[in-house]
Structures are given as structure tokens and as C-alpha cells.
């Protein structure tokens, strides 16, 4: 009779081992991905919309107060990629408020027409 019960006893004990509470839960491959909107600056994020101030806050507008840069907001706070990009202005262009290196009052009206403008003229020559 014991021989007949032995397979059932073994089957039950194997089943109990398979259902142990000490087993690790399955690994979620998304656990290491950044979680945008969790209030923390995770690796791979430029900002987080739940951060209200300081490092990691998502910019709404971009202005570095330098007239010689073109400021742009790139990315989105929806996916934690919003950031400001400040590109130096290098072309002579009247009306942008900038006088880039190599420009002067003749090529860019934003440049000064006085001494130090890079142009040697009759008034500048006599001032030396």
C-alpha cells in the first residue's frame, strides 16, 4: 500500500516546492527604464515635469539673456526631454541686437560706429 502512495507523496512534495513563497517574482525588463513624471531626475532624462524647482525642472521658455545667442526649447516635458539650446549668432544681421565677431557698423547696424568697431576711417585715424 505504501508503494501505491509513494508517487502521490512525491508529486505533492514537488508541487509544494514549486509554489514556495520564497521564489523571486518574475523580472520586469522595464524596471530599469526612466519613469517620466515620477518627481525624480532618472538616468536618461533631461527634466521631470513633477520637479517644481532646481535641478531637473523642465523649462517652459528659454532665454539666457545673451543677445548673441538664438535660444530654443527642444524636446518635451511629456517625455522628460525638454531642454534649452543656445546657439551662438555668427552672421551679421541688422535688428537682432547682436554684433558678432567679424561684423562692423557697415555690415551690421547693431554694431557700434565708434572707435573699437574694427573699421579704420578718417575720424578713427585722427583719434589715434
C-alpha positions as CSV (number, residue, x, y, z in Angstrom):
1,X,0.0,0.0,0.0
2,X,2.9,2.3,0.8
3,X,4.2,1.7,-2.8
4,X,1.0,2.9,-4.2
5,X,1.0,6.2,-2.2
6,X,4.7,6.9,-2.9
7,X,4.1,8.5,-6.3
8,X,1.4,10.8,-4.9
9,X,3.6,11.8,-2.0
10,X,6.4,12.7,-4.3
11,X,4.1,14.6,-6.6
12,X,2.6,16.6,-3.7
13,X,6.1,17.4,-2.3
14,X,7.3,18.6,-5.8
15,X,4.2,20.8,-6.1
16,X,4.8,22.3,-2.7
17,X,8.4,23.2,-3.7
18,X,7.2,24.8,-6.9
19,X,4.7,27.0,-5.0
20,X,7.1,28.2,-2.3
21,X,6.6,31.8,-1.2
22,X,10.3,32.3,-1.2
23,X,10.5,32.3,-5.0
24,X,11.6,35.5,-6.7
25,X,9.0,37.4,-8.7
26,X,9.5,37.5,-12.5
27,X,11.9,40.2,-13.6
28,X,10.3,43.1,-15.4
29,X,12.6,44.3,-18.3
30,X,11.0,47.8,-17.9
31,X,12.2,48.3,-14.3
32,X,15.4,50.0,-15.3
33,X,13.8,52.4,-17.8
34,X,13.4,56.0,-16.7
35,X,9.9,56.8,-15.4
36,X,9.0,60.3,-16.6
37,X,6.8,62.1,-14.2
38,X,7.9,60.4,-11.0
39,X,9.4,63.6,-9.5
40,X,13.0,62.3,-9.8
41,X,15.6,63.0,-12.4
42,X,16.3,59.5,-13.7
43,X,19.2,58.5,-15.9
44,X,18.4,59.4,-19.5
45,X,16.0,62.2,-18.5
46,X,16.8,65.9,-19.1
47,X,14.0,67.0,-16.8
48,X,10.9,65.8,-14.9
49,X,7.6,67.7,-15.0
50,X,6.9,66.8,-11.4
51,X,10.1,68.7,-10.2
52,X,9.0,72.2,-9.4
53,X,12.3,74.0,-8.9
54,X,16.1,73.5,-9.0
55,X,18.0,70.9,-10.9
56,X,15.7,68.7,-13.1
57,X,12.9,71.3,-13.6
58,X,11.5,71.2,-17.2
59,X,12.0,74.6,-18.9
60,X,8.9,76.4,-20.2
61,X,10.8,79.2,-22.0
62,X,14.4,79.6,-23.0
63,X,16.2,83.0,-22.6
64,X,19.8,83.1,-21.4
65,X,19.7,87.0,-21.6
66,X,22.6,86.9,-24.2
67,X,21.5,88.8,-27.4
68,X,24.2,87.0,-29.3
69,X,22.6,83.6,-28.9
70,X,19.4,82.2,-30.5
71,X,17.6,80.3,-27.7
72,X,15.4,77.3,-28.5
73,X,13.3,75.0,-26.4
74,X,13.8,71.4,-27.7
75,X,12.2,68.2,-26.6
76,X,9.1,67.9,-24.4
77,X,8.2,67.7,-20.8
78,X,5.8,65.0,-21.7
79,X,8.7,62.6,-22.2
80,X,11.2,64.3,-19.9
81,X,13.4,65.6,-22.8
82,X,12.8,69.3,-22.6
83,X,15.9,71.4,-22.5
84,X,17.2,74.8,-23.7
85,X,19.6,75.1,-26.5
86,X,21.6,78.4,-27.0
87,X,23.2,78.7,-30.4
88,X,25.7,81.5,-30.9
89,X,24.8,84.1,-33.6
90,X,27.7,84.3,-36.1
91,X,26.2,86.0,-39.1
92,X,26.0,89.8,-39.5
93,X,22.3,90.7,-39.4
94,X,20.7,94.1,-38.6
95,X,17.9,94.1,-36.0
96,X,18.9,91.1,-33.8
97,X,20.7,93.2,-31.2
98,X,24.0,91.3,-31.7
99,X,27.3,92.4,-33.3
100,X,29.1,89.1,-33.8
101,X,32.8,88.8,-34.2
102,X,33.9,89.9,-37.6
103,X,30.9,92.3,-38.1
104,X,31.1,96.1,-38.1
105,X,28.8,99.1,-38.5
106,X,29.0,98.7,-42.3
107,X,27.8,95.1,-42.3
108,X,25.5,95.1,-39.2
109,X,23.7,98.1,-37.9
110,X,23.7,96.5,-34.4
111,X,27.5,97.2,-34.3
112,X,28.9,100.5,-32.9
113,X,30.0,103.1,-35.4
114,X,32.7,104.4,-32.9
115,X,36.3,103.6,-32.1
116,X,36.8,99.9,-31.5
117,X,34.4,98.8,-34.2
118,X,37.2,97.2,-36.4
119,X,37.0,99.9,-39.1
120,X,39.8,102.4,-39.7
121,X,38.1,105.6,-41.0
122,X,39.1,109.2,-41.2
123,X,37.6,110.1,-37.8
124,X,39.2,107.0,-36.2
125,X,42.6,107.7,-37.8
126,X,42.8,111.2,-36.4
127,X,41.7,110.0,-33.0
128,X,44.9,107.9,-32.7
